[in-house]
Amino acid sequence: MSVPVYIFATSQIELQYVWEQATPVAKVIIMILVVFSIVAWSVMASKAMQMRRAKKFNQYFSLEFRGQKSVLGIFERRVKVEGCPLFAVYEEGCAELAGRQKAAHAEAGSGAISLKAMEHVKRALERAVAQESVKLESGLILLAIAVSGAPFLGLLGTVWGVMSTFSYVGMQGRATLEAMAPGVAAALITTVAGLLVAIPSMFGYNWLVHNLRVLTVELDNFAQELASKMEIEFLQDDDGT
């Protein structure tokens, strides 16, 4: 038998023995931690794919946007890009701009908009950036709960198991290694389970938060760039021209 196979088999036997010695409370806590782990890994996988897709789509959209002669070039083609935060911000801003243009054209017969109308467009862009940031951030609270809650659940199981072990020893009236070791080992397994949930969740959470900050900064920069181009192309001059 090779060394890795031997280690795996030994660990499996040890875990099975510890599971059999664990109290009902410890088993319930371990099952809860298993659910936490499944949820945490599911969130990490889904958010990683979402952010990866968002980055890719943002790159494609940035290249297409900077290749347009007019700010409204893509918007007027009625293009739809699902899963692209930059496009969502662009579409919201262009929709607000188009509405302000329509009102200005009805009043003055011109496609230019006033400074007040441009302020409304900027607020629409800020609102769109906030909405996209919230979408990207959704689900991270579950990872935060796993990071902070799993170790305490594990600790609760350990303390409860140790308490049960000492209570059993007290009722028996003798403290021997054979009487205490199984209970203590079974109690400690909940702490191990809690750490196995919290440690990957912590790394995943920090990585996702970093990527979220990068995407949020990218959204803010794009919104400012878009607003500047809209002002240059459509803002009405002080003399009304």
N, C-alpha and C positions, 0 to 999 in steps of 0.2 A: 504493500500500500504506500503510495507517495505521501510526502509530508503534507501538501495542501489538503488532500482527501482525508488524511488522518485528523488534521486539525478541525476540518469541517464536521467530521463525524463525531469527534469528541465534544465540540461546541453544541452540536445538536442534542446529544445525550444530556449534557449539562443543562441546557435550556428546558428540555422536557422534564427533567427532575425538578428544576426550580419552579416550573409552572405547576407541577403537581403539588408542591409544597406551599404554593402561594395561597393567601387567604382569599375569600370571595371578593372582598373589597379591592384587593390588589388586582385580581383578574378583571374586575369591572373597569378599574382605572386604566389598565393596559389596553383593554378593548377601546376605551375612549381615545387613548393616545394613538391607537392604530387608525381610527377614523380621522383624527387630527392629521396624521401623516399622509393619508390618502388625499385629504382636502388640500394640504399644503403643496404636495407634489403636483396635483392637478392645477392649482393656481399658478405655480411657478412655470409649468409647461405652457399653459394657455397664455399667460402674460408675456412669456419670452417670445412665443410665436407672434403675438399681437404686435409687440414692439419691433421685432425684426421685420415684419411686414410693413409696419408704419415707416420705418427707416428707409426701406427699399422704395416704397411708393413716394415718399418725400423727395428722394433723390431724383426719381424720374420726373415728378411734377416740377421740381425746381428747374431742371434743364428745359422742360417744355415752356414753363412760364417765362424764363429769361430769353427765350427765343421768339416771343410774341412782340409784335410792333405796338399793339394796343393793350392796355391793362385788361380790357374786357374781351380780348380775343378768344380765350378759352371759354369764358362764361357764355358768350354769344353762340358758341357752337353747341351748347346744351350737353356738354360732356359730363359724365357721372363717374366718379372714382371712389368706390367704397373702400373704407379702411385707410384712407390717406388724410391725416390730420391737417396738413397744409392746404389740401384742396377744400376741406370743410371750412377752414377759416377764409380762404379765397372766395368760396361760393357765398358765404354769409355776407362778406364785405361787398361783393359785387351786386348781390341782390339788393342790399341797402342803397348802394350807389345808383343802381338802375331806377329804384323807386324815387330817389331824390331828383334824379335827372328828369324823370317823367313829370314830376310836379313842377320843376323849374321850366321845362319846355312848355307846359300848359300855361304858365304865368307870363313868361318872357319870350317864349319862342326860341330858347337857346338850350343847348345841352350842358352848359356850364352850371356849376352849383355854387352856392354861397359858402362862406366860411362856417356859418351856423350849421348848414346841411352837412358839411364835411366833418364837423364835430360829432354828428349823429353817426356817420359812417365809421369814425374811429371807435366810438363806443360799441358799435356792432362788432367790430373786429376784436375788441377786448373781450366782449361777451363770448364770442366764438372761441377765442383762445382758452378762456376759463372752462368752457364746456368740454373742449377736447382734452384739456388737462385732467378734468374729472373722469372722463371716459378711460383715459390711460391709467389713472390711479385706482379705478374701481377694482376691488378684489384684494388689494394689498393689505387691507385691514385684517383679512383672514390670516395672512402670513404673520402680521404683527401679533395677533392673538396667539398663534402657534409658538412664536419665539418667546413671548413673555409668559404664557400660561402653561405650556407643556412641562417645563422644569418644576413648577410649583405643584402640578398634579402628580408628577413623579415623586416629589418630596413628600407630598401628603400620603401616597401609598407606602413609602418607606417608613415614615414615622408611625403610621397605623400598623404596619407589619411588625416593626420592632416592639411597639406597645403590646401587640398580641403575643409576641414571643415571650416577653418578660412576664406577661400575665400567666401564660402557660407554665413557665418555669416556676413562678411563685406558687401556683396551685400544686405543682408536683413537689415542691419543697426541696429541690436540688438543682444546682446549676452546673450542668455538664456540657462539654462540647457537642456531644451527640444530640442533646436536647435543644441547644441554642443555634447551632450552625445552620440547619435547614431553614429555620424561620427567618434568621437574619439574611441569609442568601436570597430567599424569596422576597424579602422586603426591599433589598437593594435593587432588584431587577426593575422595579417601577421607576427608580431614578435613572437607571440606564435607558429605559424606554423613553422617558421624558427628554433626556439629552439627545437621543437618536432622532427625535422629532424636532427639537429646537435648533440643533446645530446646522443641519442642511437648510432649514427655514431661515435662519439668520443670514447665511451666505446668500441665499436666493433673494431675500428681501433687500439686502444692501445692494446687490447687483441691479435689481429692478429699479430701486429708488435712484441709483446713479443714472441709469438709462432714461428714467422719467424726467429727471432734471435736465438732461441733455436735450430731450425732445421738447420740453417746455421752453427752454431758452431758444431753441430753433423756431418754435411757434411765435414767440415774442419778436424775434428779429425779423421774421417774415412779415408779421403784421405791420411792423414799423416801415419796412421796405415797401409793402403794398400801399400803405397810407401815403407815403411820400410820392410814389408814382401816380397815385390818384390825384393828389394835389397838383402835381406838375401838369397833368393832362386835362383835368376837369375843373379845378378850382377857379372861380371867377375872380378876375383882377379887381383891385379897389375902384378903378374907374368904370367897372361894369362891363369890360370887354372880355 
